[in-house]
Amino acid sequence: MEARLRPALDLDEASAALHDEAVRFARAALAHDLPPGGHEHDFIRAAWKKCADFGLFTLALPKEHGGGGAPLANLVVVMEALGYACRDQGLLFSLNAHLWTALMPLVQFGSDTQKRDLCGPLADGTCIAANATTESGAGSDVCALRTLARRHGESYVLSGEKCFVTNAPIADVFVIYATIDPALGAMGLTAFLVRRGTPGLSVTRTHEKMGLSTSPMADVVLEDCVVPTSARLGREGRGLEIFEHSMEWERGLILAPALGVMRRLVERCVEHARTRRQFGQPIGKNQAVSHKIADMKIRLDACRPLVYRVARLKEEGRPTLLESAVAKLQVSESYVRTCMDALQIFGASGYMADLGIERELRDALASTLYSGTSEIQRNIVAKSLGL
Ligand SMILES: Cc1cc2nc3c(=O)[nH]c(=O)nc-3n(C[C@H](O)[C@H](O)[C@H](O)COP(=O)(O)OP(=O)(O)OC[C@H]3O[C@@H](n4cnc5c(N)ncnc54)[C@H](O)[C@@H]3O)c2cc1C
């Protein structure tokens, strides 16, 4: 089966070898059990470290910050392979959040000191990062955030409440978006790098989620949290630029593992449709079933180039606002649809926890919400068309 699908991956020889190496790595190092049903909160720090040791984070880093100088597409190849061979999508989601909304903005906007202090530990897996943007009154509308950053000489005092922060329970450092003055709207947004343990920062309510249950999430409260001006990421009032920069990366590339999941589901459905017999024949002999699987495969093939396109454009240093929105929208909606189709093809057994199909669906459903909902991605596409 793998051999037949491999040509469809459309990878050159070196990329195919990297893909296979990452699949072997995931099968050997990330094969931990996931209790059926979810809600287990089993984030495994050792698995995170193994991914870092495999070189996952350094694949994203430029040479001057410890990267190996490989093309960015290599990271997509590896993420796709991990999605294919590792069932722990919560872990992969957490790794991606760390990568795109903390490490990349640090590389782009961090001061020399911030980069010297943090790039190494964030890349070698000893330090985990979280991004705290969302607030109860500021979800899609990030400019409505109310966490205040009051300047006092050489420090800022941060006060506010953040919610739905991926990695918060395990994070060592937080990228926090605040405003120096809510009346300034977008012009007031400012980003900060705040270490866990800074007085006034507390990780509060943890969240039980529908899926991605091994990706820990919590709220973060800032109560007169004093940070030096050197903790500011980028310039005062330029937080929106940093946020949008990290969203371009995240939206464009966070769903690379989903490509691997979709391919795994195509394979599982083909196998099931060939072997499950009803009415005296394999269910795959019914066009209603075989066409569903054909559509899964077509969707996958339509999605892959969108993600690789973002990697190529980013590699060339080009903006990808539109391309990232297109990739995020198309891959997330295809991912959900593919999981739904797989569930239907497996019938009642797909609905049962032990096969893991229902887990794939629960994990996939979040993808049309995080990093900007599907509606927000469509808004970006429409705006780029002049609407
Ligand atoms: C698994 C997961 C992980 C997350 N991780 C993080 C994290 O690490 N850090 C963080 O800060 N946040 C995180 N979030 C929060 C996420 O960024 C927000 O949920 C998202 O931005 C949407 O905001 P909201 O949920 O408040 O929805 P709302 O903004 O309230 O939107 C509700 C509905 O209205 C629609 N809507 C809103 N405005 C418009 C509009 N202008 N046009 C059309 N439709 C509109 C939306 O599309 C949606 O359907 C995470 C969320 C999830 C699900």
The ligand as a Gaussian input file, in Angstrom:
#p B3LYP/6-31G(d) Opt

LIG

0 1
 C       -7.485000      24.120000      19.729000
 C       -7.354000      25.609000      19.879000
 C       -6.126000      26.137000      20.222000
 C       -5.990000      27.500000      20.418000
 N       -4.777000      27.991000      20.830000
 C       -4.638000      29.315000      21.089000
 C       -3.392000      29.833000      21.562000
 O       -2.402000      29.119000      21.713000
 N       -3.314000      31.155000      21.857000
 C       -4.366000      31.988000      21.698000
 O       -4.220000      33.167000      21.970000
 N       -5.569000      31.526000      21.240000
 C       -5.727000      30.213000      20.932000
 N       -6.928000      29.731000      20.487000
 C       -8.051000      30.627000      20.323000
 C       -8.327000      30.936000      18.855000
 O       -7.335000      31.741000      18.322000
 C       -9.713000      31.581000      18.773000
 O      -10.635000      30.606000      19.172000
 C      -10.061000      32.073000      17.375000
 O       -9.291000      33.182000      17.049000
 C      -11.531000      32.429000      17.265000
 O      -11.942000      33.270000      18.284000
 P      -13.248000      32.929000      19.139000
 O      -13.177000      31.492000      19.499000
 O      -13.345000      33.920000      20.226000
 O      -14.455000      33.069000      18.138000
 P      -15.223000      34.426000      17.748000
 O      -14.256000      35.444000      17.250000
 O      -16.141000      34.818000      18.850000
 O      -16.095000      33.917000      16.512000
 C      -17.293000      33.175000      16.691000
 C      -17.882000      32.880000      15.317000
 O      -18.137000      34.130000      14.616000
 C      -17.436000      34.137000      13.395000
 N      -16.918000      35.496000      13.124000
 C      -16.334000      36.366000      13.980000
 N      -15.983000      37.481000      13.339000
 C      -16.344000      37.309000      12.040000
 C      -16.218000      38.105000      10.876000
 N      -15.640000      39.306000      10.888000
 N      -16.694000      37.603000       9.710000
 C      -17.268000      36.370000       9.663000
 N      -17.417000      35.564000      10.739000
 C      -16.950000      36.040000      11.909000
 C      -16.259000      33.172000      13.589000
 O      -15.762000      32.695000      12.356000
 C      -16.914000      32.098000      14.430000
 O      -17.625000      31.225000      13.611000
 C       -7.102000      28.368000      20.256000
 C       -8.332000      27.823000      19.873000
 C       -8.464000      26.468000      19.681000
 C       -9.797000      25.920000      19.273000

